[in-house]
Amino acid sequence: MLVVGLLVFSLQMGYKTGERAFKASSIKAEQALGNIKVVVAYGQEELEEQRFVKHLDQACTSSKRFHFISAIGFAANNGAFLLIFGAMLYLGGIFVVNNVYNDVRGREYTGGDVVSIFFGVMFGGMSLGIAGPNFSAVTKGRQAARAALDIIYRQPDIVIDDPNAKLLTDFRGEIEFQNVSFQYKT
């Protein structure tokens, strides 16, 4: 269960890291293409390319690290599976040879009982390992729901139907801008 949980967690983190790096790279490319006239006018093509490639290099580095960690995770998963399988064969063989009584079935253990127990334990452990990282998503969902419900059920400071409110019949005003400056973004 722990090995599968760590494997799923490492896969999720690797995916998120690569996604962030590619997103940053695409933002830089989108900005450069959106302002292509200014980039070309000032001869900044190489600078923009370097900004774009920098994030791609980060994505490549994180991808290599992610694949290395996932390979170790898969190896640990398969190693744990084989270790448990070997222990099941050894202990199951002892149970069958020594005619250990199976209280659930009301008879001695058989090879079929040993294999059934093995698969039950393995699939149960894998299922719990896979479900583990999803508990954080449930917690985040509960937090988001709490924030949404707080907004829905809050009592506003301004009461719309207040009988003591002053009713404005003529609403006019003048707006004046002072000390305002504007600068084009490029």
N, C-alpha and C positions, 0 to 999 in steps of 0.2 A: 504494500500500500504506500509506504513512504517513498520507495523508488519511483513508482508510477507518478505519485504526486509531485516529486521533484522534477521528473522528466517533463510533465505537463507545464509546470511553472517555468522551467527554463525555456521551453518552446514558446510560451506566451511572451516572456520578457524579450527573447531574441527577436520575435516578430515585431514587437512594439518599438524596439530600438531601431531596427532597420526602417520601419515605417516613418519614424520621426526624422531620420536622416534623409530619406527620399523626399519627404514633405518639405524639409528646409531647402533642399536642392531645387525642387520644382517651384518654390516661392521665388527664389533668386532668378530662375529662368523666366518666370512669368513677369517679374518686374523689369528685367532687361528687355524682353520682347515687347512689353507694353510701352516702353520708352525707347524703342529702337532708334528713332530719329535722333534723340539726344545722345544716345550711346555712340552712334556712328559719327555724329557731328563733333564730338569731343575725342574721338578715337579711343574709346574705352572698351573695345571688343575683347582684348586680351584680359583686362581686369575682370570683366564680367564672366569670362570663361573660367578664370581662376577661382572666382567666388562660387561658381556652379560646381566645378570639379572638386573643390575642397569638401563640400558636403557629400559628394559621391565617394570620395576617399574614406570619409567617416563611415558611410554606409557599407563600403567594402570591408573595412576593418571590423565593424560590428558584425557583419555577416560571417566573416571567418571565425570570429570568436563564438558566435551563436552556433555555427555548424560543429565546431570542436566540442562545445559543451553538450550539444544534443547528441553527438556521437558517443560521448562518455555516458550520457544518460541512457541511451539505447543499449550500450554495452552493459551497464549496471542492471538495467531491466532484464536483459536476457540472462545475465549471470545469476541474478536472484531467482529467476524462473528455473534455471537448471539446478541451482542449489536446493531449492524447495522440492523440485521433482526428485532429486537424488535422495533427500531426506525422507520424502514420502515413500519411495521404493524401499529404503532401508527399514524404516519403522513399520511400514505396512507389511513387509516381509516378516519381520519379527512377530507382529500381531497374528499373521496367518499361520506361521510355523508353530508358534507356541499356543495356538488355539485360545486366544484371548476372547473373552465373552463380550459381545456387542449388546449392550443394554437396550438400545433403540430397536434393534431387529429381533431381539430375543434369541439370538443364536451366536455362534462364533463368527469372527470377522472372515470375510472372503476377499478375494482380489477385487471384485466389483465394488465392495464397500470402500476399500482403500482408494480406488480410482475416483469414485464418487466424492469422497471427502476431499481428495486433492483438488479436483476441479471446482468444487464448491468454495474451498478456501482461496484458490487462485483467482477465480472470477469475482468473488466478493472483495478481495483485496484490490484488484485492478479497478473495480467499480468505485470503491471508496477513494482510491488514489486519483481517479479522474474527476470525481465529484468535488474533491477538496478545494482546488483553486476557484471553483464556481461559488463557494461560500462568500468570497470577497465581493463577487458581483451582486449577490443577494444583499449583502450589507450595504453596498453603495446604493442599490435600488431603494432600500428602506430609508437611507439617509435622504435621498432625493425626494421620496414620497413624503417624508416628514416635513421637509422644507416647503413642498408644494401645499401640503395640508395646512401648514402654519399661515401661508399666504391666503388660502381660501377661507379659513375660519377666523382671520384676524378682524378685530373691530377697528374700522377706520376712524381717524381723528375728525374727519369732516362727515357730519351726518347729513345726508341728502334731504331727508324729509323733516328736518328740524323745524318745528313750528316757530321758534324764536329767531330764526335766521332772517337777516335783512335781505329783502328782495330788491335787486337792482333793475330798474325799469329802463334806464338809459345808460348804456355802457359804451363810453368813448374814451379815447386816450391818445396820447402822442408818444411815439417812441423816438428816442434820439440816441444815436451811436456817437461815442466820444472815444478818442485815442484808439481807434481801430486801424490796424495795418494788415495788409495782405501780401503774401509772398507765394509765388508759383512754386510748386513742390520740386521741380527739377531745376 
